[in-house]
């Protein structure tokens, strides 16, 4: 029996798969299009959506991907990788808010720190969240804060730079406003510091699970993939050997392959925007990291740039190529070899 649902995870979905049902995870956007086929009124209800999904499973099951039979270890890697990635995105939002707050009343602090989520910035802002407190910091207090933040080198030199920046002339907000903004800064600093600690803890858990997976050795052999990024790639692709019929299917799932819109003489090639954003982000970072780790990847990127591609478009094309190489390595269980992966490209360039 075939069952269509709009989610691919959860206890209920797991129970259905374990019971032997074929479960189709349908994108909600696809469901809305099927709904329009049955009614153009725009009405929507849970019973109506259930009927739409039932009809979809009855008539168009062949056009949708069944839920993959990933191992429990791969699912655990996926859960940890997504939690880690989501926490990093949360930290970035909090850091952006901190930067915006400092810009409004404490520009001296912004001139001292490039990375507001780094140990130096968090340690100093924790003891001096307002310009008045910042100007009053002695070198010994700044140095002590830097050491608490983890700095071990150039402490005295960095201390002098920070003290000069905090004591520089700057516009001042009214005291009552400055104190309120300082309380906001202190709260944001505490949140970011805790996020850093939890991200580090999750990295340890993620690395431990990933190292135990049989495919880890193959994935880590590819240029640009380290422990964390490799775990993300494994978790999002899954490890079901029958999930992707060929390299193109894997590329389509990753969202790295472009889509073509053609009508008459008009034809345009676009990036895929309806995609797994966790996997798309991992592949983009993977392509960027491979530029310094693989001469073949660098040559491919340079060729695309010379052909007129923008930086982002060239990276997407490189990511698409790397996903294809990964598919071949996983399919045949072989370690990445640069000469084999890029040989035909080198011959074309020659």
Secondary structure, 3 states (H helix, E strand, C coil): CEEEECCCCCHHHHHHHHCCCEEEECCHHHHHHHHHHHCCCCCCCHHHHHHHHHHHHHHCHHHCCECCCCCHHHHHHHHHHHHHHHHHHHHHHHHHHHHHHHHHHCHHHHHHCCCCCCHHHHHHHHHCCCHHHHHCCCHHHHHHHHHHCCCCCCHHHHHHHHHHHHCCCCCCCCHHHHHHHHHHHHHHHHHHHHHHHHHHHHHHHHHHHHHCCCCHHHHHHCCCCCHHHHHHHHHHHCCCCCCCCCHHHHHHHHCCCCEEEEECCEEEEECCCCCCHHHHHHHHHHHHHHCCCCHHHHHHHHHHHHCCCCHHHHHHHHHHHHHHHHHHHHHHCCCCCHHHHHHHHHHHHC
